[in-house]
Amino acid sequence: MLTAYRLGVFPMGLGEGGTPPMGWWCPTWRGVLRPGHVHVSRSLRRSLRSFEVTVDEDFAAVVAACADPDRDGHWITPDVVAAYTELHALGWAHSVEVRDGDGTLVGGLYGIAVGGLFAGESMFHHATDASKAALVHLDRMIAADGDPRRIIDVQWRTPHLGSLGIEEIHRQEYLARLRLALEAPTPDLASLV
């Protein structure tokens, strides 16, 4: 799987809604966020104050929430959970957890960090703006040292992600940026919260 990410490829189900069988994707148009370029609206800025954000404190709970079968798409199968859980144990996969004032997990995201690439795999929210808060904090952590080679890959640009600053670039440009990103050191995400 790490080789696939280094080549610009990611796994996702080929069936309806992302169900199995598993396929490998490198879309013609890729959704990316240049670190430091997340768009934070005034209302989101207010929401951010009500959340506590941590990194890698509850990877299993974030993946479980992302894999909830009641959500659209069902590509996060037990095999996918097992693979990313192992990558987390090996230090490659990371989660950003968002909690409300009571400490309840209300949002988050997870993905793979390889060099200066953070490949976001999935995000969820149970409270308004909680997944956005996870992305904002991820962006701040990845952008902290100002290394322009870094990139946050979100796979596809949706209207929702576009409102947060996600841009769409052609595969050739993505692969060129990826080569530079892989030369950058992997940030120590946990130390940046």
C-alpha positions in Angstrom: 0.0 0.0 0.0 2.8 2.4 0.8 4.3 1.8 -2.7 0.9 2.6 -4.2 0.7 6.0 -2.3 4.3 6.8 -3.4 3.1 6.2 -7.0 0.0 8.3 -6.7 -2.4 5.4 -6.4 -5.0 4.8 -3.6 -7.3 1.9 -2.9 -11.1 2.1 -3.1 -13.9 -0.4 -3.9 -15.0 -0.7 -7.5 -18.6 -1.7 -6.7 -21.5 0.6 -6.3 -20.9 3.2 -3.6 -17.3 2.1 -3.2 -18.2 -1.5 -2.3 -15.8 -4.5 -3.1 -14.0 -5.7 -5.1 -11.1 -3.4 -4.3 -9.5 -1.4 -7.0 -6.5 1.0 -7.3 -7.2 4.6 -8.4 -5.2 7.4 -9.9 -7.9 9.8 -11.1 -7.3 12.2 -14.1 -8.4 15.1 -11.8 -7.2 15.0 -8.2 -8.4 17.0 -5.2 -5.5 18.5 -3.2 -5.0 21.1 -0.5 -1.8 23.1 -0.5 -0.8 23.4 3.1 -1.6 26.7 4.6 -4.4 27.4 2.1 -7.5 26.0 3.9 -10.4 28.4 3.8 -11.8 29.2 7.2 -15.0 31.1 7.2 -16.1 33.3 10.1 -18.7 30.8 11.2 -16.1 28.0 11.1 -13.6 30.1 13.0 -16.2 30.5 15.8 -16.9 26.7 15.7 -13.2 25.9 16.1 -13.2 27.4 19.6 -15.7 24.8 20.8 -13.6 21.7 19.9 -10.6 20.0 21.3 -8.3 18.4 18.7 -5.9 15.5 19.3 -3.7 13.3 17.0 -3.4 9.5 17.1 -5.2 9.2 20.4 -8.1 7.1 19.2 -7.3 5.9 15.6 -9.6 2.9 16.0 -12.6 5.1 16.9 -12.1 7.4 14.0 -11.8 4.6 11.5 -14.9 2.9 13.0 -16.9 6.1 12.6 -15.7 6.5 9.0 -16.6 2.9 8.3 -20.1 3.3 9.7 -22.4 1.2 7.4 -25.1 3.9 7.6 -22.9 6.4 5.8 -22.9 6.7 2.0 -20.3 4.3 0.4 -19.1 1.2 2.0 -15.5 0.9 0.9 -14.1 0.7 4.4 -14.5 -3.0 4.8 -13.1 -5.1 7.7 -10.0 -5.8 5.5 -9.5 -2.1 4.9 -9.8 -1.4 8.6 -7.2 -4.2 9.4 -4.8 -2.8 6.8 -4.9 0.8 8.0 -4.8 -0.3 11.7 -1.6 -2.2 10.9 -0.2 0.9 9.1 -1.1 3.0 12.1 0.8 0.5 14.4 3.8 0.9 12.1 3.6 4.7 12.3 2.3 5.4 8.7 -1.4 6.0 9.3 -2.6 8.8 11.5 -5.9 10.2 12.8 -7.1 13.6 13.9 -9.8 13.4 16.5 -12.2 16.2 17.3 -14.0 16.3 20.6 -16.7 18.5 22.0 -16.6 20.3 25.4 -17.6 17.0 27.1 -14.8 15.0 25.5 -17.1 13.1 23.2 -15.6 12.2 19.8 -17.7 14.2 17.3 -15.5 14.2 14.2 -12.2 13.3 12.7 -10.2 12.1 9.8 -7.5 9.5 9.0 -4.9 9.0 6.4 -1.4 8.1 5.5 1.7 10.3 5.9 4.7 9.5 3.6 7.3 12.2 3.5 5.6 15.4 2.8 2.4 13.7 1.5 -0.6 13.3 3.7 -3.1 11.2 1.9 -6.5 11.7 3.5 -8.6 8.6 3.3 -11.9 9.4 5.1 -13.5 11.9 7.5 -16.7 12.0 9.5 -18.7 14.3 11.7 -21.4 13.9 14.3 -21.5 17.7 15.1 -21.6 20.7 12.8 -18.2 21.7 11.5 -16.4 18.8 13.3 -14.9 17.3 10.2 -14.0 20.7 8.9 -12.2 21.3 12.2 -10.2 18.2 11.7 -9.1 19.3 8.2 -8.2 22.8 9.5 -6.0 21.4 12.2 -4.4 18.9 9.8 -3.7 21.8 7.5 -2.1 23.8 10.3 0.1 20.8 11.3 1.3 20.0 7.8 2.0 23.7 7.1 3.7 24.4 10.4 7.3 24.3 9.1 6.5 26.2 5.9 7.9 23.5 3.5 6.3 24.3 0.2 6.8 20.7 -1.1 4.1 19.3 1.2 0.7 18.3 -0.1 -2.6 17.1 1.3 -4.3 14.7 -1.1 -8.1 14.3 -0.6 -8.5 12.2 -3.8 -11.5 14.1 -5.3 -12.7 17.6 -5.1 -16.3 17.8 -4.1 -18.3 21.1 -3.7 -18.1 20.7 0.1 -14.3 20.3 0.0 -14.0 23.0 -2.6 -15.5 25.5 -0.1 -12.6 24.7 2.2 -9.9 25.5 -0.4 -9.4 22.1 -2.1 -8.3 22.6 -5.6 -8.5 20.2 -8.6 -5.3 19.5 -10.5 -4.5 17.2 -13.4 -2.9 13.8 -12.8 0.4 15.0 -14.4 0.7 18.0 -12.1 -0.3 15.8 -9.1 2.4 13.3 -9.9 5.0 16.1 -10.3 4.0 17.6 -6.9 4.0 14.2 -5.3 7.6 13.6 -6.3 8.6 16.8 -4.6 6.4 16.0 -1.5 8.1 12.6 -1.1 11.4 14.4 -0.8 10.2 16.4 2.2 10.5 15.0 5.7 7.3 13.6 7.4 6.1 16.0 10.0 5.8 14.8 13.6 2.1 15.3 13.7 1.6 14.5 17.4 4.1 17.1 18.4 2.3 19.8 16.5 -1.2 19.7 18.2 
